[in-house]
Amino acid sequence: MRNHAQQEEETEINMTPMLDIVFIMLIFFIVTAVFVKEAGVSVTKPEAESARTQPQVSVLIAVTSDDEVWVNREEVEIDALRTAVEKLYAENPKGTIAIQGDDEADAVLVMKVYDAVRDAGVDKIAIATEVK
């Protein structure tokens, strides 16, 4: 009878090492994930035949039809855009910054946004369009 009780104790599975591995993997994926900073508003992007997908877009900047500039779910004035982009780009310098100009947005404002992003030291800038 005693041998039977010893056999049951030996066949138990210890879950602690497996849980440790799962938590370590979870922490690894959280730390290495690239978080995209979304604009916060939806815009109707213009169509283009040369549209292509951009890998690793890290920051989205939206210019609405009401001539508002949105970054990271907050409305930003054009004068403060450079500082906001510098801060967000420092978090992920390998990513691309995409400017989503609305189809009815002022083209001059979109170019001012482009200039502010370029002045912030960003070398990977994309203008978001839809495939025609």
LUMTORNU-240357 format. One record per residue: x, y, z negated of N, C-alpha, C, O, CB in turn; residue number from 1. Coordinates in Angstrom, 2 decimals. Atoms other than C-alpha are relative to their C-alpha. Glycine has a CB too. Layout:
<pts>
(pt (X, Y, Z), (X, Y, Z), (X, Y, Z), (X, Y, Z), (X, Y, Z), NUM);
...
</pts>
This chain:
<pts>
(pt (0.81, -1.18, 0.00), (0.00, 0.00, 0.00), (0.86, 1.26, 0.00), (0.53, 2.25, 0.65), (-0.93, -0.01, -1.19), 1);
(pt (-0.88, -1.15, 0.08), (2.82, 2.37, -0.78), (0.65, 0.28, 1.35), (0.84, 1.45, 1.70), (1.06, -0.23, -1.07), 2);
(pt (-0.57, -0.18, -1.33), (4.38, 1.83, 2.65), (-0.97, 0.72, 0.94), (-0.54, 1.51, 1.79), (0.39, -1.35, 0.60), 3);
(pt (1.01, -0.64, -0.84), (1.14, 2.93, 4.27), (-0.04, 1.51, -0.26), (-0.16, 2.28, 0.69), (-1.40, -0.63, -0.26), 4);
(pt (0.00, -1.42, 0.35), (1.20, 6.31, 2.42), (1.26, 0.68, 0.50), (1.21, 1.83, 0.93), (-0.13, 0.18, -1.51), 5);
(pt (-1.24, -0.59, -0.51), (4.84, 6.89, 3.39), (-0.06, 0.16, 1.51), (0.48, 1.13, 2.04), (1.19, -0.87, -0.39), 6);
(pt (0.11, -0.11, -1.45), (4.05, 6.25, 7.05), (-0.86, 1.18, 0.40), (-0.56, 1.84, 1.40), (-0.57, -1.29, 0.59), 7);
(pt (0.85, -1.13, -0.32), (1.27, 8.86, 7.03), (0.74, 1.32, -0.18), (0.55, 2.24, 0.61), (-1.25, -0.02, -0.88), 8);
(pt (-0.76, -1.22, 0.21), (3.60, 11.50, 5.63), (1.03, 0.22, 1.11), (1.29, 1.37, 1.48), (0.70, -0.04, -1.35), 9);
(pt (-1.02, -0.11, -1.04), (6.22, 10.79, 8.29), (-0.60, 0.38, 1.35), (0.12, 0.94, 2.19), (0.76, -1.29, 0.12), 10);
(pt (0.59, -0.27, -1.30), (3.77, 11.17, 11.19), (-0.65, 1.37, 0.10), (-1.17, 1.71, 1.16), (-1.02, -1.05, 0.32), 11);
(pt (0.56, -1.34, -0.06), (2.58, 14.68, 10.30), (0.86, 0.89, 0.89), (2.08, 0.78, 0.89), (-0.12, 0.61, -1.41), 12);
(pt (-0.70, -0.93, -0.88), (3.49, 17.36, 12.81), (0.16, 1.33, -0.71), (-0.82, 1.89, -1.21), (-0.75, 0.19, 1.36), 13);
(pt (-0.28, -1.28, 0.62), (5.14, 20.46, 11.43), (-0.21, 1.10, 1.04), (0.50, 1.14, 2.04), (1.45, 0.05, -0.59), 14);
(pt (0.36, -1.04, -0.97), (3.61, 23.47, 13.21), (0.84, 1.27, -0.14), (0.80, 2.12, 0.75), (-1.47, 0.35, -0.15), 15);
(pt (-0.75, -1.22, 0.25), (5.94, 26.11, 11.76), (1.00, 0.33, 1.11), (1.02, 1.48, 1.55), (0.72, -0.12, -1.31), 16);
(pt (-0.94, -0.36, -1.07), (8.71, 25.88, 14.42), (-0.70, 0.42, 1.30), (-0.23, 1.31, 2.01), (0.92, -1.17, 0.28), 17);
(pt (0.72, -0.37, -1.21), (6.16, 26.02, 17.23), (-0.59, 1.41, -0.12), (-0.54, 2.18, 0.84), (-1.12, -1.01, 0.29), 18);
(pt (0.53, -1.34, 0.20), (4.50, 29.11, 15.75), (1.11, 1.04, 0.05), (0.91, 2.13, 0.59), (-0.73, 0.08, -1.33), 19);
(pt (-1.14, -0.92, -0.09), (7.91, 30.75, 15.35), (0.37, 0.28, 1.45), (0.62, 1.43, 1.82), (1.21, -0.58, -0.75), 20);
(pt (-0.34, -0.17, -1.41), (8.65, 30.18, 19.02), (-1.06, 0.83, 0.72), (-0.73, 1.69, 1.53), (0.15, -1.37, 0.69), 21);
(pt (1.08, -0.78, -0.64), (5.24, 31.54, 20.08), (0.10, 1.47, -0.37), (-0.05, 2.33, 0.50), (-1.39, -0.56, -0.42), 22);
(pt (-0.12, -1.39, 0.41), (5.72, 34.71, 18.04), (1.23, 0.66, 0.63), (1.17, 1.83, 1.01), (0.08, 0.10, -1.52), 23);
(pt (-1.20, -0.55, -0.64), (9.23, 35.21, 19.42), (-0.27, 0.29, 1.48), (0.15, 1.33, 1.99), (1.20, -0.97, -0.14), 24);
(pt (0.35, -0.23, -1.41), (7.92, 34.83, 22.98), (-0.94, 1.19, 0.14), (-0.79, 1.99, 1.07), (-0.65, -1.27, 0.61), 25);
(pt (0.92, -1.13, -0.04), (5.10, 37.28, 22.25), (0.75, 1.32, -0.16), (0.50, 2.27, 0.58), (-1.06, -0.14, -1.09), 26);
(pt (-0.80, -1.21, 0.20), (7.55, 39.87, 20.94), (0.85, 0.29, 1.23), (0.97, 1.44, 1.63), (0.90, -0.14, -1.24), 27);
(pt (-0.82, -0.18, -1.20), (9.79, 39.32, 23.97), (-0.82, 0.61, 1.14), (-0.37, 1.54, 1.80), (0.60, -1.34, 0.45), 28);
(pt (0.82, -0.51, -1.09), (6.95, 39.91, 26.43), (-0.50, 1.42, -0.27), (-0.63, 2.21, 0.66), (-1.19, -0.92, 0.24), 29);
(pt (0.44, -1.35, 0.32), (5.73, 43.00, 24.60), (1.13, 0.99, 0.22), (0.91, 2.08, 0.76), (-0.50, 0.08, -1.45), 30);
(pt (-1.14, -0.91, -0.12), (9.20, 44.54, 24.52), (0.41, 0.20, 1.46), (0.78, 1.30, 1.85), (1.18, -0.53, -0.80), 31);
(pt (-0.47, -0.10, -1.38), (10.02, 43.79, 28.16), (-1.08, 0.45, 0.98), (-0.77, 0.68, 2.15), (0.55, -1.32, 0.44), 32);
(pt (1.08, -0.40, -0.91), (6.64, 44.78, 29.61), (0.18, 1.46, 0.41), (0.62, 2.29, -0.39), (-1.38, -0.20, -0.66), 33);
(pt (-0.03, -1.37, -0.50), (6.51, 47.90, 31.76), (-1.41, 0.54, -0.15), (-2.36, 0.02, 0.43), (0.49, 0.07, 1.49), 34);
(pt (1.30, -0.60, 0.22), (3.68, 50.08, 30.62), (-0.20, 1.14, 0.99), (0.64, 2.03, 1.11), (-0.15, 0.50, -1.46), 35);
(pt (0.32, -1.03, -0.98), (2.04, 52.21, 33.30), (-0.77, 1.10, -0.70), (-1.77, 0.84, -1.38), (-0.81, -0.59, 1.20), 36);
(pt (0.68, -1.16, 0.55), (1.03, 55.69, 32.22), (-1.03, 0.45, 1.04), (-0.66, 1.00, 2.08), (1.01, 1.15, -0.36), 37);
(pt (1.04, -0.30, -0.96), (-2.31, 56.21, 33.95), (-0.38, 1.47, -0.06), (-0.15, 2.16, -1.05), (-1.22, -0.87, -0.26), 38);
(pt (0.37, -1.40, -0.10), (-3.66, 59.53, 35.09), (-1.17, 0.35, -0.90), (-1.17, 1.39, -1.55), (-0.33, 0.35, 1.44), 39);
(pt (1.14, -0.26, 0.87), (-6.98, 59.28, 33.27), (-1.25, 0.38, 0.76), (-2.33, 0.36, 0.17), (0.34, 1.06, -0.96), 40);
(pt (1.16, -0.31, -0.83), (-9.29, 60.32, 36.11), (0.14, -0.78, 1.31), (1.23, -1.15, 1.71), (-0.12, 1.54, 0.27), 41);
(pt (-0.06, 0.68, -1.29), (-10.23, 58.63, 39.34), (-0.14, 1.03, 1.12), (-0.90, 1.99, 1.02), (-1.12, -1.09, 0.11), 42);
(pt (0.02, -0.91, -1.14), (-9.64, 60.36, 42.64), (-0.25, -0.81, 1.27), (0.02, -2.01, 1.32), (1.33, 0.80, 0.11), 43);
(pt (0.17, 0.61, -1.31), (-10.58, 59.61, 46.23), (1.24, 0.30, 0.81), (1.45, 1.43, 1.25), (-1.30, 0.51, 0.72), 44);
(pt (-1.28, -0.21, -0.67), (-7.23, 59.10, 47.90), (-0.20, 0.09, 1.51), (-1.07, -0.59, 2.05), (0.98, -1.13, -0.34), 45);
(pt (0.11, -0.08, -1.46), (-6.75, 60.09, 51.54), (0.50, -1.29, 0.65), (1.31, -2.02, 0.07), (0.79, 1.21, 0.54), 46);
(pt (-0.42, 1.19, -0.73), (-6.31, 57.35, 54.13), (1.23, 0.30, 0.84), (1.42, 1.42, 1.33), (-1.14, -0.53, 0.90), 47);
(pt (-1.21, -0.15, -0.82), (-3.03, 56.77, 55.95), (0.32, -1.36, 0.61), (0.15, -2.40, -0.02), (1.20, 0.53, -0.86), 48);
(pt (-0.39, 1.25, -0.66), (-1.85, 54.19, 58.45), (1.32, -0.53, -0.54), (1.58, -1.73, -0.46), (0.10, 0.22, 1.51), 49);
(pt (-1.32, 0.42, 0.50), (1.61, 54.10, 56.88), (-0.02, -0.34, -1.49), (1.04, -0.41, -2.11), (1.02, 1.10, 0.26), 50);
(pt (0.09, 0.30, 1.44), (0.32, 53.25, 53.37), (0.61, -1.36, -0.30), (0.42, -2.32, 0.45), (-1.47, 0.04, -0.46), 51);
(pt (-0.58, 1.26, 0.45), (2.26, 50.57, 51.49), (0.06, 0.02, -1.52), (0.08, 1.09, -2.14), (1.40, -0.23, 0.61), 52);
(pt (-0.01, 0.08, 1.46), (2.36, 49.35, 47.93), (1.38, 0.35, -0.54), (2.41, 0.05, 0.08), (-0.42, -1.41, -0.47), 53);
(pt (-1.24, -0.39, 0.67), (4.99, 50.72, 45.57), (0.23, -0.90, -1.20), (-0.65, -1.02, -2.05), (-0.03, 1.50, -0.43), 54);
(pt (-0.28, 0.81, 1.20), (6.66, 48.38, 43.09), (0.40, 0.90, -1.17), (1.03, 1.94, -0.98), (1.12, -1.03, 0.29), 55);
(pt (-0.40, -0.66, 1.24), (7.11, 49.53, 39.51), (-0.40, 1.46, -0.07), (0.45, 2.33, -0.27), (1.49, -0.12, -0.18), 56);
(pt (0.49, -1.36, 0.23), (4.96, 52.63, 39.38), (-0.18, 0.14, -1.51), (-0.93, -0.61, -2.13), (-1.36, 0.28, 0.77), 57);
(pt (0.03, -0.14, 1.46), (5.45, 53.88, 35.84), (-0.88, 1.15, -0.47), (-1.40, 1.11, -1.58), (1.39, 0.18, -0.53), 58);
(pt (0.80, -1.16, 0.39), (3.61, 57.22, 35.81), (-0.91, 0.37, 1.17), (-0.45, 0.48, 2.31), (0.90, 1.20, -0.43), 59);
(pt (0.95, -0.46, -1.01), (0.47, 58.25, 37.71), (-0.42, 1.42, -0.35), (-0.80, 1.71, -1.48), (-1.24, -0.95, 0.09), 60);
(pt (0.43, -1.39, 0.15), (-0.31, 61.93, 38.20), (-1.16, 0.20, 0.97), (-1.02, -0.08, 2.16), (1.17, 1.02, 0.27), 61);
(pt (1.17, -0.20, -0.84), (-3.77, 62.82, 39.51), (-0.27, 1.49, 0.18), (-0.20, 2.27, -0.77), (-1.23, -0.71, -0.60), 62);
(pt (0.43, -1.36, -0.31), (-4.80, 66.04, 41.24), (-1.44, -0.14, 0.50), (-1.67, -0.74, 1.54), (0.95, 0.72, 1.07), 63);
(pt (1.41, 0.18, -0.32), (-8.60, 66.28, 41.32), (-0.47, 1.02, 1.03), (0.26, 1.94, 1.41), (-0.84, 0.11, -1.27), 64);
(pt (0.59, -0.93, -0.96), (-10.89, 68.05, 43.76), (-0.29, 1.35, -0.64), (-0.47, 2.35, 0.06), (-1.28, -0.59, 0.60), 65);
(pt (0.20, -1.26, 0.72), (-11.43, 70.70, 41.06), (1.32, 0.69, -0.32), (1.36, 1.62, -1.12), (-0.78, -0.24, -1.29), 66);
(pt (-1.35, -0.54, 0.20), (-7.67, 71.47, 41.16), (0.48, -0.13, -1.44), (1.11, 0.79, -1.98), (0.04, 1.45, 0.41), 67);
(pt (-0.51, 0.31, 1.33), (-6.97, 69.89, 37.78), (1.11, -1.04, 0.16), (1.05, -1.90, 1.04), (-1.14, -0.53, -0.95), 68);
(pt (-1.11, 0.96, -0.02), (-3.73, 67.98, 37.11), (-0.09, -0.83, -1.27), (-0.13, -0.29, -2.38), (1.40, 0.73, 0.11), 69);
(pt (0.14, 0.91, 1.13), (-4.00, 64.90, 34.88), (1.21, -0.93, -0.05), (1.60, -1.53, 0.95), (-1.30, -0.81, 0.11), 70);
(pt (-1.11, 0.92, 0.25), (-1.11, 62.93, 33.38), (-0.26, -0.69, -1.33), (-0.55, -0.03, -2.33), (1.40, 0.75, 0.00), 71);
(pt (0.13, 0.77, 1.23), (-1.40, 60.14, 30.81), (-1.31, 0.32, -0.73), (-1.32, 0.50, -1.94), (1.18, 0.28, -0.92), 72);
(pt (1.36, -0.25, 0.50), (-5.16, 60.77, 30.32), (-0.18, 1.36, -0.65), (-1.07, 1.54, -1.47), (-0.37, -1.06, -0.98), 73);
(pt (0.13, -1.36, 0.52), (-4.63, 64.44, 29.51), (0.14, 0.99, 1.15), (0.94, 0.79, 2.06), (1.05, 0.28, -1.09), 74);
(pt (-0.14, -1.05, -1.00), (-5.14, 67.53, 31.60), (1.23, 0.83, -0.34), (1.43, 1.23, -1.49), (-1.27, 0.90, 0.08), 75);
(pt (-1.26, -0.71, 0.21), (-1.83, 69.34, 32.07), (0.03, 1.21, 0.93), (-0.36, 1.11, 2.09), (1.23, -0.94, 0.26), 76);
(pt (-0.18, -1.18, -0.84), (-1.18, 72.85, 33.31), (1.22, -0.21, 0.89), (2.15, -0.93, 0.51), (0.16, 1.28, -0.86), 77);
(pt (-1.10, 0.18, -0.96), (1.16, 73.08, 36.31), (1.32, 0.48, -0.59), (2.38, -0.05, -0.25), (-0.29, 0.75, 1.31), 78);
(pt (-1.23, -0.51, 0.62), (3.66, 75.07, 34.21), (0.61, -1.00, -1.00), (1.82, -1.02, -1.19), (-0.28, 1.33, -0.70), 79);
(pt (-0.47, 0.97, 1.00), (3.90, 72.29, 31.59), (0.23, -1.38, 0.60), (0.62, -2.30, -0.11), (-1.00, -0.10, -1.13), 80);
(pt (-0.10, 1.32, -0.63), (4.00, 69.44, 34.12), (1.44, -0.52, -0.01), (1.66, -1.70, -0.27), (-0.51, 0.06, 1.42), 81);
(pt (-1.39, 0.44, -0.04), (7.79, 69.33, 34.43), (0.44, -0.62, -1.32), (1.07, -1.67, -1.33), (0.92, 1.16, 0.36), 82);
(pt (-0.37, 0.50, 1.32), (8.26, 68.86, 30.69), (-0.68, -1.34, -0.29), (-0.06, -2.26, -0.83), (-0.37, 1.02, -1.09), 83);
(pt (0.73, 1.26, 0.23), (5.57, 66.15, 30.53), (0.60, -1.14, 0.82), (0.72, -2.26, 0.33), (-1.49, 0.17, 0.34), 84);
(pt (-0.59, 1.02, -0.87), (7.13, 64.28, 33.46), (1.38, -0.41, -0.51), (1.71, -1.60, -0.50), (0.10, 0.50, 1.45), 85);
(pt (-1.32, 0.32, 0.54), (10.63, 64.50, 31.97), (-0.12, -0.95, -1.19), (0.66, -1.90, -1.30), (0.74, 1.28, -0.43), 86);
(pt (0.19, 0.83, 1.18), (9.36, 62.97, 28.72), (-0.44, -1.42, 0.40), (0.09, -2.40, -0.12), (-1.04, 0.64, -0.94), 87);
(pt (0.50, 1.31, -0.40), (7.46, 60.13, 30.42), (1.02, -0.77, 0.85), (1.12, -1.99, 0.75), (-1.31, 0.15, 0.77), 88);
(pt (-0.99, 0.65, -0.85), (10.21, 59.42, 32.95), (1.19, -0.51, -0.81), (1.83, -1.49, -0.44), (0.48, 0.97, 1.09), 89);
(pt (-1.10, 0.45, 0.86), (12.79, 59.12, 30.16), (-0.32, -1.35, -0.63), (0.59, -2.12, -0.94), (0.27, 1.04, -1.10), 90);
(pt (0.40, 1.28, 0.57), (10.78, 56.19, 28.77), (0.26, -1.16, 0.96), (0.57, -2.27, 0.53), (-1.47, 0.03, -0.39), 91);
(pt (-0.22, 1.06, -0.99), (11.13, 54.23, 32.05), (0.63, 0.62, 1.25), (-0.08, 0.90, 2.21), (-1.34, -0.72, 0.36), 92);
(pt (-0.64, -0.67, -1.14), (13.71, 55.73, 34.44), (0.09, -0.86, 1.26), (0.44, -0.34, 2.31), (1.37, 0.43, -0.38), 93);
(pt (-0.07, 0.85, -1.18), (13.58, 52.73, 36.80), (-1.27, 0.04, 0.83), (-1.27, -0.38, 1.98), (0.30, -1.43, -0.41), 94);
(pt (1.29, 0.01, -0.68), (9.94, 53.26, 37.74), (-0.18, 1.17, 0.96), (0.60, 2.13, 0.97), (-1.10, 0.01, -1.01), 95);
(pt (0.36, -1.04, -0.96), (8.36, 55.36, 40.46), (-1.12, 0.84, -0.58), (-1.95, 0.34, -1.34), (-0.42, -0.62, 1.37), 96);
(pt (1.10, -0.86, 0.39), (6.11, 58.34, 39.83), (-0.88, 0.19, 1.22), (-0.41, 0.61, 2.28), (0.51, 1.38, -0.57), 97);
(pt (0.95, -0.11, -1.10), (3.00, 58.33, 42.01), (-0.93, 1.18, -0.22), (-1.50, 1.34, -1.31), (-0.81, -1.30, 0.17), 98);
(pt (0.90, -1.14, 0.04), (1.01, 61.47, 42.77), (-1.26, -0.40, 0.76), (-1.20, -0.71, 1.95), (0.66, 1.29, 0.61), 99);
(pt (1.28, 0.33, -0.61), (-2.66, 60.74, 43.45), (-0.76, 1.29, 0.27), (-1.44, 1.82, -0.62), (-0.82, -0.97, -0.90), 100);
(pt (0.72, -1.21, -0.37), (-4.02, 63.73, 45.28), (-1.37, -0.36, 0.54), (-1.48, -1.21, 1.43), (0.78, 0.82, 1.02), 101);
(pt (1.34, 0.23, -0.51), (-7.78, 63.77, 45.82), (-0.08, 0.43, 1.45), (0.65, 1.32, 1.89), (-1.04, 0.73, -0.85), 102);
(pt (0.18, -0.31, -1.42), (-8.95, 63.87, 49.42), (-0.38, 1.47, 0.20), (-0.05, 2.06, 1.23), (-1.07, -0.91, 0.60), 103);
(pt (0.44, -1.39, -0.10), (-10.46, 67.31, 48.75), (0.82, 0.96, -0.87), (0.43, 2.11, -1.04), (-1.46, 0.11, -0.38), 104);
(pt (-0.85, -0.85, 0.85), (-7.68, 68.65, 46.49), (0.78, 1.00, 0.86), (1.00, 0.77, 2.05), (0.99, -0.86, -0.83), 105);
(pt (-0.78, -1.02, -0.68), (-5.72, 71.76, 47.41), (1.40, -0.55, 0.30), (2.11, -0.98, -0.61), (0.09, 1.31, -0.87), 106);
(pt (-1.30, 0.54, -0.41), (-2.65, 70.68, 49.39), (1.16, 0.78, -0.60), (2.21, 0.21, -0.88), (0.11, 0.00, 1.53), 107);
(pt (-1.05, -0.81, 0.60), (-0.62, 73.57, 47.98), (0.24, -0.44, -1.45), (1.38, -0.49, -1.90), (-0.37, 1.51, 0.06), 108);
(pt (-0.15, 0.47, 1.38), (-1.31, 72.35, 44.43), (0.69, -1.36, -0.05), (1.51, -1.60, -0.93), (-1.37, -0.08, -0.69), 109);
(pt (-0.66, 1.31, -0.05), (-0.28, 68.80, 45.37), (1.49, 0.19, 0.25), (2.31, -0.52, -0.35), (-0.63, -0.89, 1.11), 110);
(pt (-1.43, -0.25, -0.26), (3.01, 70.17, 46.73), (0.68, 0.65, -1.21), (1.86, 0.40, -1.46), (0.17, 0.90, 1.24), 111);
(pt (-0.56, -0.56, 1.23), (3.52, 72.20, 43.53), (0.26, -1.11, -1.02), (1.26, -1.08, -1.74), (-0.95, 1.06, -0.60), 112);
(pt (-0.19, 1.15, 0.88), (3.07, 68.97, 41.57), (1.22, -0.79, 0.45), (2.04, -1.19, -0.37), (-1.26, -0.91, -0.02), 113);
(pt (-1.17, 0.71, -0.54), (5.57, 67.26, 43.87), (1.29, 0.72, -0.36), (2.27, 0.08, -0.77), (-0.13, -0.14, 1.53), 114);
(pt (-1.19, -0.79, 0.33), (8.07, 70.08, 43.34), (0.34, -0.09, -1.50), (1.51, -0.18, -1.86), (-0.20, 1.46, 0.40), 115);
(pt (-0.24, 0.08, 1.45), (7.62, 69.94, 39.54), (0.58, -1.36, -0.37), (1.45, -1.45, -1.23), (-1.30, 0.25, -0.78), 116);
(pt (-0.53, 1.34, 0.27), (8.24, 66.17, 39.55), (1.44, -0.10, 0.48), (2.29, -0.67, -0.21), (-0.88, -1.07, 0.69), 117);
(pt (-1.36, 0.04, -0.54), (11.32, 66.58, 41.74), (0.94, 0.84, -0.88), (2.08, 0.45, -1.11), (0.03, 0.52, 1.45), 118);
(pt (-0.81, -0.85, 0.87), (12.60, 69.42, 39.49), (0.28, -0.68, -1.35), (1.24, -0.33, -2.03), (-0.70, 1.34, -0.22), 119);
(pt (-0.20, 0.73, 1.26), (12.23, 67.05, 36.50), (1.11, -1.04, 0.12), (1.44, -1.70, -0.87), (-1.29, -0.67, -0.44), 120);
(pt (-1.10, 0.93, -0.19), (15.01, 64.92, 37.99), (-0.42, -1.37, 0.48), (0.38, -2.31, 0.45), (0.73, -0.15, -1.26), 121);
(pt (0.49, 1.28, -0.49), (12.87, 62.14, 39.42), (0.39, -0.16, 1.46), (0.16, 0.74, 2.27), (-1.54, -0.12, -0.18), 122);
(pt (-0.39, 0.22, -1.39), (14.24, 60.61, 42.61), (-0.93, -0.96, 0.72), (-0.86, -1.07, 1.95), (1.42, -0.53, 0.05), 123);
(pt (0.95, 0.92, -0.62), (11.48, 58.04, 43.23), (-1.42, 0.54, -0.16), (-2.06, 0.33, -1.19), (0.11, -1.42, -0.61), 124);
(pt (1.32, -0.62, 0.02), (8.27, 59.91, 44.06), (-0.80, -0.55, 1.15), (-0.30, -0.66, 2.27), (0.09, 1.55, 0.07), 125);
(pt (0.87, 0.53, -1.05), (5.33, 58.48, 46.00), (-1.31, 0.79, -0.02), (-1.79, 1.18, -1.08), (-0.27, -1.53, -0.20), 126);
(pt (1.31, -0.61, -0.14), (2.15, 60.09, 47.29), (-0.98, -1.16, 0.27), (-0.83, -1.88, 1.26), (-0.04, 1.09, 1.17), 127);
(pt (0.93, 1.13, -0.09), (-0.73, 57.62, 46.77), (-1.02, 0.24, 1.11), (-1.63, 1.31, 1.19), (-0.71, -0.24, -1.35), 128);
(pt (0.99, -0.04, -1.07), (-2.93, 56.88, 49.81), (-0.69, -1.36, 0.08), (-0.23, -2.35, -0.48), (0.66, 0.36, 1.35), 129);
(pt (0.72, 1.25, -0.27), (-5.46, 54.26, 50.87), (0.39, -0.48, 1.37), (0.75, 0.31, 2.24), (-1.54, 0.20, -0.11), 130);
(pt (-0.28, 0.57, -1.30), (-4.87, 51.89, 53.76), (-1.14, 0.32, 0.95), (-2.30, 0.14, 0.59), (0.22, -1.53, -0.10), 131);
(pt (1.01, -0.40, -0.98), (-6.70, 53.08, 56.87), (-0.59, -1.20, 0.66), (-1.46, -1.07, 1.52), (0.59, 0.94, 1.04), 132);
</pts>
